[in-house]
Amino acid sequence: MTATPEARAWHERGDQRSPSPLFRPAKLTPEQRDEIVRRLDDGEEPMDLALEYGVAAGTIRNFR
């Protein structure tokens, strides 16, 4: 099963309600992801950021 363009757009925007059962709502907005990348580049630890944003440390590490 492939995602519709609407579902892809929803996922990229990080909307809180899913138009499709294919995706879960994003826990982080694009702005939060940008901030995390900047903070990782500044030397902050993924685990500290994960606790602050309420996501797994692996999620934060994936942004590197």
N, C-alpha and C positions, 0 to 999 in steps of 0.2 A: 504494500500500500504506500503510495507517495503522498506527500503533503501538498495541499493546494497553495496557490500563491497567497491567498488570504491568511492561511495558517502560518506560512513563512513570515509574512509581514507582521503578524501578531507576535510571533516569537522574537523577531528582531527588535520590536518596540518594547518588549518585556511587559506586555499587557497582563493584567492580573486575571482575566477570565479567558479561558481557552475556547476558541471557536471550533476546536477539533479535539478528539480524544488522542491524537497523535503526539501532542505536546503538553508538558506541564508548564504552568506559569513560571516565568523567570523570577528567581529570588533577588536578582540584582538588576538595577536599571543600567542602561548604557553609561550614564554619568558616573554611577558607582563603580562600574568596571574600569572606566578611565582613571578614576581616583585611585583605585587599587593598584593599577599598573604603575602610576606615578609613585605611589608610596613604596611599592616593591623596588622600583628603580632607586629610590632614596635609601634603601637598605632595611626597611621594616620587615619583620618576620611574618611569613605566611600564617602561622598559627595565631599570632596576635590579631592579624586582620580578620581571620576566619571567626574568631570569637566576637570581634566587634560587629561584623556584618551578619552573624548567625548562619554561616555556611561552613562546609567542611574545608579543612586545610587543603585538600586535594583540589577543590574548586579554585581556590586562590592560586595554587601553584600552576594551574592550567593557563593562567593569564600571562605567565612569563614568556 
